[in-house]
Amino acid sequence: MDSPLSLFGDTNPGGADKLNVVHAQFKKSEPFTFALFDGFTSLRVLTYSVSIPMTVRMLDRFDTVECVFGYEGIINDFSQILACQKVLSENLITAVKGLDDEKKQRIVAKIAEGKASFRVVKDAIAHAKIYLLENGEHRRVIVGSANLSDRAFSGKQAETLIVFDDDEQAWEHYQGEYEAVRQGSTTEVSLDNLKREEVAFEEIPVLKEAE
């Protein structure tokens, strides 16, 4: 039997593997609170845009954090990759330096122990928002429209989040999407030296990767 025709033309356009339809069942809806992140020790997040304060907040909340940032715009241009990574590195360093001593020490120790890493997507746009949370016993997937930013989680703008708890199929699917984007990301943003105000040009991750 032939496939039904689509009102929008081709039913399998090029790059369709980048756009998936997940069929799910509605259970309930509730107002967002940060309790959604409670009880988990590990966070991996793919976010299109980001606010540095929210990133630092997640660093303080979880034992291990990995963030893949989808740069706003197509960054095929080599100079755009360099500029994006340099600004991101400097902003994160500034944010951590501004924390109180106890919190700063925890975050600096986490970075030094390799428990926090940051990557920036190159050669494409990653617009999906995927949050993968684990604690050794349970897994939670959060997807939707909310970026890793203060504004997105403030409740002041229309956003939606969908949660899958201990759902093996959802976990495998979204972890697969996350890893597919991560494999196309740059080497991680360096935060080795938090005492400097700037990141040296030659220390930008994409240059280290080229070496």
Secondary structure, 3 states (H helix, E strand, C coil): CCCCCECCECCCCCCHHHCCCCCCCCCCCCCCCHHHHCCCCEEEEEECCECHHHHHHHHHHCCEEEEEECCCCCCCCHHHHHHHHHHHHHHHHHHHHCCCHHHHHHHHHHHHCCCEEEEEECCCCCCCCEEEEECCCCEEEEEECCCECCCCCCCCCCCCEEEEECCHHHHHHHHHHHHHHHCCECCCCCCCCCCCCCCCHHHCHHHHHHC
